[in-house]
Amino acid sequence: MKNSEKITAKSAPKPVGLYPHARRVGNLLFLSGIGPRDPETDEVPGLKRSVNGNFIEFDFEAQCHAVFQNVGRVLNDAGAGWDSLVDVTVFLVNMERDFHTYNRIYAEYFKDNQPCRTTVGITALPTPIAIELKCVAVVG
């Protein structure tokens, strides 16, 4: 695509499909959906499963912190930061259970910069995660 730069963030978890971490077009930076997977182990923080794949432990708070850290990694690797964010779309697989926890933790990370925000309840994500963020930032 002309006038578009693909961004691969070396410090973030690898994408689970054929897409970049972000794409810069002019002074806009569009982040692909970012989840909470650990960049080194590819594990989901706070999630433990039995050998049969059943959930043994689930820590949504750990996933929230991890997803915000991963967004920060992509922003940093793209030459941006938290204050660059102008729009955040959040996908939660269980709005009723997780919204209040997510909203509290979101306030910790975004107290100084308050981008526009949309929170959407969905039934599933492609991997066993409970939260994903899609962000837009202004850079340069």
C-alpha positions as a LaTeX table, in Angstrom:
\begin{tabular}{lrrr}
\hline
Residue & $x$ (\AA) & $y$ (\AA) & $z$ (\AA) \\
\hline
Met1 & 0.00 & 0.00 & 0.00 \\
Lys2 & 1.45 & 3.34 & $-1.02$ \\
Asn3 & 2.22 & 5.86 & 1.76 \\
Ser4 & 1.77 & 3.19 & 4.41 \\
Glu5 & 4.40 & 1.68 & 6.69 \\
Lys6 & 4.00 & $-1.73$ & 8.29 \\
Ile7 & 5.20 & $-1.86$ & 11.92 \\
Thr8 & 6.48 & $-5.07$ & 13.51 \\
Ala9 & 7.09 & $-4.63$ & 17.22 \\
Lys10 & 9.97 & $-6.83$ & 18.34 \\
Ser11 & 9.04 & $-6.49$ & 22.03 \\
Ala12 & 5.38 & $-7.52$ & 21.61 \\
Pro13 & 3.87 & $-11.00$ & 21.24 \\
Lys14 & 3.85 & $-12.28$ & 17.67 \\
Pro15 & 0.55 & $-11.81$ & 15.82 \\
Val16 & $-1.58$ & $-14.95$ & 15.63 \\
Gly17 & $-2.26$ & $-14.38$ & 11.94 \\
Leu18 & $-0.96$ & $-12.69$ & 8.82 \\
Tyr19 & $-1.08$ & $-9.04$ & 9.92 \\
Pro20 & 1.34 & $-6.46$ & 11.34 \\
His21 & 1.26 & $-5.14$ & 14.89 \\
Ala22 & 0.49 & $-1.71$ & 13.46 \\
Arg23 & 0.42 & 0.33 & 10.28 \\
Arg24 & 1.36 & 3.98 & 9.97 \\
Val25 & $-0.47$ & 6.09 & 7.39 \\
Gly26 & 0.58 & 9.72 & 7.45 \\
Asn27 & 0.52 & 10.79 & 11.08 \\
Leu28 & $-1.94$ & 8.08 & 12.12 \\
Leu29 & $-0.89$ & 4.78 & 13.68 \\
Phe30 & $-3.43$ & 1.95 & 13.54 \\
Leu31 & $-2.77$ & $-0.94$ & 15.92 \\
Ser32 & $-4.07$ & $-4.40$ & 15.12 \\
Gly33 & $-5.97$ & $-6.16$ & 17.89 \\
Ile34 & $-3.57$ & $-6.56$ & 20.81 \\
Gly35 & $-4.12$ & $-9.28$ & 23.40 \\
Pro36 & $-2.50$ & $-10.16$ & 26.73 \\
Arg37 & $-0.16$ & $-12.97$ & 25.63 \\
Asp38 & 3.34 & $-12.87$ & 27.12 \\
Pro39 & 5.85 & $-11.81$ & 24.44 \\
Glu40 & 8.48 & $-14.33$ & 25.57 \\
Thr41 & 6.44 & $-17.43$ & 26.44 \\
Asp42 & 3.26 & $-16.83$ & 24.40 \\
Glu43 & 1.31 & $-17.82$ & 27.55 \\
Val44 & $-1.82$ & $-15.97$ & 28.65 \\
Pro45 & $-1.10$ & $-14.41$ & 32.08 \\
Gly46 & $-3.28$ & $-15.76$ & 34.86 \\
Leu47 & $-4.62$ & $-18.62$ & 32.72 \\
Lys48 & $-3.93$ & $-22.22$ & 33.65 \\
Arg49 & $-5.57$ & $-25.18$ & 31.92 \\
Ser50 & $-5.75$ & $-28.88$ & 32.68 \\
Val51 & $-4.29$ & $-31.44$ & 30.25 \\
Asn52 & $-7.83$ & $-31.73$ & 28.83 \\
Gly53 & $-7.92$ & $-27.98$ & 28.13 \\
Asn54 & $-10.34$ & $-27.09$ & 30.93 \\
Phe55 & $-9.73$ & $-23.88$ & 32.86 \\
Ile56 & $-8.13$ & $-24.41$ & 36.27 \\
Glu57 & $-7.25$ & $-20.77$ & 37.02 \\
Phe58 & $-8.38$ & $-17.54$ & 35.43 \\
Asp59 & $-7.11$ & $-14.06$ & 36.39 \\
Phe60 & $-8.79$ & $-11.34$ & 34.36 \\
Glu61 & $-6.91$ & $-8.60$ & 36.20 \\
Ala62 & $-3.58$ & $-10.13$ & 35.09 \\
Gln63 & $-4.87$ & $-10.18$ & 31.50 \\
Cys64 & $-5.85$ & $-6.50$ & 31.70 \\
His65 & $-2.41$ & $-5.42$ & 32.88 \\
Ala66 & $-0.74$ & $-7.60$ & 30.24 \\
Val67 & $-2.83$ & $-6.24$ & 27.36 \\
Phe68 & $-2.09$ & $-2.64$ & 28.37 \\
Gln69 & 1.62 & $-3.47$ & 28.62 \\
Asn70 & 1.53 & $-5.06$ & 25.15 \\
Val71 & $-0.18$ & $-1.99$ & 23.68 \\
Gly72 & 2.57 & 0.10 & 25.26 \\
Arg73 & 5.21 & $-2.16$ & 23.66 \\
Val74 & 3.74 & $-1.72$ & 20.20 \\
Leu75 & 3.39 & 2.04 & 20.67 \\
Asn76 & 7.00 & 2.34 & 21.89 \\
Asp77 & 8.38 & 0.24 & 19.05 \\
Ala78 & 6.46 & 2.47 & 16.62 \\
Gly79 & 7.90 & 5.65 & 18.17 \\
Ala80 & 4.70 & 6.61 & 20.00 \\
Gly81 & 3.41 & 6.50 & 23.57 \\
Trp82 & 0.27 & 6.47 & 25.72 \\
Asp83 & $-0.24$ & 10.18 & 25.16 \\
Ser84 & $-0.40$ & 9.50 & 21.39 \\
Leu85 & $-3.59$ & 7.40 & 21.67 \\
Val86 & $-6.76$ & 9.05 & 20.38 \\
Asp87 & $-9.13$ & 6.08 & 20.10 \\
Val88 & $-9.38$ & 2.73 & 21.91 \\
Thr89 & $-11.82$ & $-0.07$ & 21.16 \\
Val90 & $-11.94$ & $-2.79$ & 23.81 \\
Phe91 & $-13.36$ & $-6.25$ & 23.24 \\
Leu92 & $-14.47$ & $-8.21$ & 26.31 \\
Val93 & $-15.68$ & $-11.82$ & 26.12 \\
Asn94 & $-17.69$ & $-11.42$ & 29.32 \\
Met95 & $-18.95$ & $-7.87$ & 29.77 \\
Glu96 & $-21.03$ & $-8.61$ & 32.87 \\
Arg97 & $-18.22$ & $-10.35$ & 34.77 \\
Asp98 & $-15.23$ & $-8.27$ & 33.63 \\
Phe99 & $-16.30$ & $-4.70$ & 32.84 \\
His100 & $-15.86$ & $-3.24$ & 36.34 \\
Thr101 & $-12.40$ & $-4.75$ & 36.77 \\
Tyr102 & $-11.36$ & $-3.62$ & 33.29 \\
Asn103 & $-12.75$ & $-0.11$ & 33.84 \\
Arg104 & $-10.81$ & 0.26 & 37.13 \\
Ile105 & $-7.53$ & $-0.89$ & 35.59 \\
Tyr106 & $-8.12$ & 1.17 & 32.44 \\
Ala107 & $-8.33$ & 4.28 & 34.67 \\
Glu108 & $-4.87$ & 3.50 & 36.09 \\
Tyr109 & $-3.27$ & 3.49 & 32.64 \\
Phe110 & $-5.27$ & 6.31 & 31.06 \\
Lys111 & $-5.61$ & 8.82 & 33.90 \\
Asp112 & $-3.44$ & 11.41 & 32.10 \\
Asn113 & $-4.58$ & 10.74 & 28.53 \\
Gln114 & $-8.24$ & 10.06 & 27.87 \\
Pro115 & $-8.71$ & 8.86 & 24.29 \\
Cys116 & $-12.14$ & 8.15 & 22.89 \\
Arg117 & $-13.22$ & 4.68 & 23.96 \\
Thr118 & $-15.69$ & 2.03 & 22.88 \\
Thr119 & $-16.19$ & $-1.20$ & 24.83 \\
Val120 & $-17.80$ & $-4.11$ & 23.03 \\
Gly121 & $-19.00$ & $-7.40$ & 24.48 \\
Ile122 & $-18.27$ & $-10.37$ & 22.23 \\
Thr123 & $-18.62$ & $-14.14$ & 22.52 \\
Ala124 & $-15.04$ & $-15.20$ & 21.75 \\
Leu125 & $-11.58$ & $-14.21$ & 20.54 \\
Pro126 & $-9.27$ & $-16.36$ & 18.36 \\
Thr127 & $-7.16$ & $-17.49$ & 21.33 \\
Pro128 & $-8.18$ & $-18.22$ & 24.96 \\
Ile129 & $-8.05$ & $-14.58$ & 26.06 \\
Ala130 & $-10.76$ & $-12.46$ & 27.66 \\
Ile131 & $-9.74$ & $-8.99$ & 26.42 \\
Glu132 & $-8.30$ & $-7.40$ & 23.29 \\
Leu133 & $-7.64$ & $-3.74$ & 22.38 \\
Lys134 & $-7.74$ & $-2.05$ & 18.97 \\
Cys135 & $-6.14$ & 1.40 & 19.06 \\
Val136 & $-5.47$ & 4.47 & 16.94 \\
Ala137 & $-2.71$ & 6.95 & 17.76 \\
Val138 & $-1.42$ & 10.19 & 16.29 \\
Val139 & 2.34 & 10.27 & 15.77 \\
Gly140 & 4.92 & 12.74 & 14.54 \\
\hline
\end{tabular}
